Amino acid sequence: ERLGAALITNGSYFSYETGQPACASVFINKGQVISGSSANGKEVCLLSDGNLFTPEAGTSAQALVDKGVIATWGTADPLLIQNSQRVSTSAQINGGTYPRTAIGCVEPGEYYIVTAGTAAYTGGLSFQDLQDLFTDLGCNYARSLDGGGSSSLVFNGKLLNTPAAGEQRPVVDFLYFTEQK
């Protein structure tokens, strides 16, 4: 409510021990490097024009800012689609059906958020299911975000799914969208 968010969902993985993000190496907010010197390839980058991409591991934080990155967040879950091409997810652990949250981008400003949050960690979607869905939607980019008990989707203040743990749990960051006026 304090952000005026119409839609909000979980973002990054975090360490239960420290409460800090556990996946990405570079964090950028409002075009400023908050922490990290180079990407590890687990970041989702938001460009000033609204496009999304995942950088190659080793890309410097300054190079990302110079390219127009205004925000990043991280995930241990795989990149699904980049530059309209499916990315292999065969080496990923937990590739079967599972409660998941993912984001896809068709073009700047046109995003799809998918949350397959199911009670008690049963059911959900596989990475292949997500790739199929985002391909069918015409996305040029898609990435799986934090899943499991973190998968939550709130629309206009109402939780739309049943989180795997039975209730919402703390997350280190989140994505939110406001209504355009």
Solvent accessible surface area in square Angstrom, and as a share of the most:
residue,aa,sasa,rsa
1,E,196,0.88
2,R,207,0.76
3,L,61,0.30
4,G,49,0.47
5,A,25,0.19
6,A,13,0.10
7,L,34,0.17
8,I,46,0.23
9,T,5,0.03
10,N,5,0.02
11,G,0,0.00
12,S,1,0.01
13,Y,61,0.23
14,F,35,0.15
15,S,27,0.17
16,Y,146,0.55
17,E,156,0.70
18,T,91,0.53
19,G,36,0.35
20,Q,109,0.49
21,P,44,0.28
22,A,62,0.48
23,C,18,0.11
24,A,14,0.11
25,S,44,0.28
26,V,0,0.00
27,F,37,0.15
28,I,4,0.02
29,N,79,0.40
30,K,173,0.73
31,G,14,0.14
32,Q,120,0.53
33,V,60,0.34
34,I,112,0.57
35,S,54,0.35
36,G,40,0.38
37,S,90,0.58
38,S,43,0.28
39,A,5,0.04
40,N,54,0.28
41,G,20,0.19
42,K,80,0.34
43,E,0,0.00
44,V,0,0.00
45,C,0,0.00
46,L,43,0.21
47,L,26,0.13
48,S,82,0.53
49,D,87,0.45
50,G,13,0.13
51,N,40,0.21
52,L,9,0.05
53,F,30,0.13
54,T,8,0.05
55,P,9,0.05
56,E,142,0.64
57,A,74,0.57
58,G,56,0.54
59,T,38,0.22
60,S,48,0.31
61,A,4,0.03
62,Q,105,0.47
63,A,45,0.35
64,L,1,0.01
65,V,37,0.21
66,D,108,0.56
67,K,123,0.52
68,G,22,0.21
69,V,1,0.01
70,I,65,0.33
71,A,22,0.17
72,T,13,0.07
73,W,20,0.07
74,G,0,0.00
75,T,0,0.00
76,A,43,0.33
77,D,15,0.08
78,P,7,0.05
79,L,28,0.14
80,L,0,0.00
81,I,4,0.02
82,Q,42,0.18
83,N,122,0.63
84,S,71,0.46
85,Q,121,0.54
86,R,109,0.40
87,V,51,0.29
88,S,91,0.59
89,T,24,0.14
90,S,104,0.67
91,A,98,0.76
92,Q,69,0.30
93,I,156,0.79
94,N,73,0.38
95,G,33,0.32
96,G,44,0.42
97,T,81,0.47
98,Y,56,0.21
99,P,0,0.00
100,R,4,0.01
101,T,0,0.00
102,A,0,0.00
103,I,3,0.01
104,G,0,0.00
105,C,0,0.00
106,V,33,0.19
107,E,92,0.41
108,P,61,0.38
109,G,60,0.58
110,E,68,0.31
111,Y,54,0.21
112,Y,75,0.28
113,I,33,0.17
114,V,24,0.14
115,T,26,0.15
116,A,17,0.13
117,G,12,0.12
118,T,41,0.24
119,A,51,0.39
120,A,71,0.55
121,Y,93,0.35
122,T,86,0.50
123,G,43,0.41
124,G,23,0.22
125,L,46,0.23
126,S,17,0.11
127,F,6,0.02
128,Q,95,0.42
129,D,56,0.29
130,L,0,0.00
131,Q,8,0.04
132,D,54,0.28
133,L,67,0.33
134,F,0,0.00
135,T,64,0.37
136,D,121,0.63
137,L,62,0.31
138,G,46,0.44
139,C,8,0.05
140,N,42,0.22
141,Y,2,0.01
142,A,0,0.00
143,R,10,0.04
144,S,0,0.00
145,L,0,0.00
146,D,3,0.02
147,G,5,0.05
148,G,3,0.02
149,G,1,0.01
150,S,2,0.01
151,S,0,0.00
152,S,11,0.07
153,L,25,0.12
154,V,25,0.14
155,F,94,0.39
156,N,94,0.48
157,G,61,0.59
158,K,133,0.56
159,L,58,0.29
160,L,94,0.47
161,N,25,0.13
162,T,70,0.40
163,P,2,0.01
164,A,4,0.03
165,A,57,0.44
166,G,54,0.52
167,E,123,0.55
168,Q,98,0.43
169,R,69,0.25
170,P,105,0.66
171,V,46,0.26
172,V,44,0.25
173,D,38,0.20
174,F,76,0.32
175,L,17,0.08
176,Y,94,0.36
177,F,62,0.26
178,T,74,0.43
179,E,114,0.51
180,Q,180,0.80
181,K,233,0.99
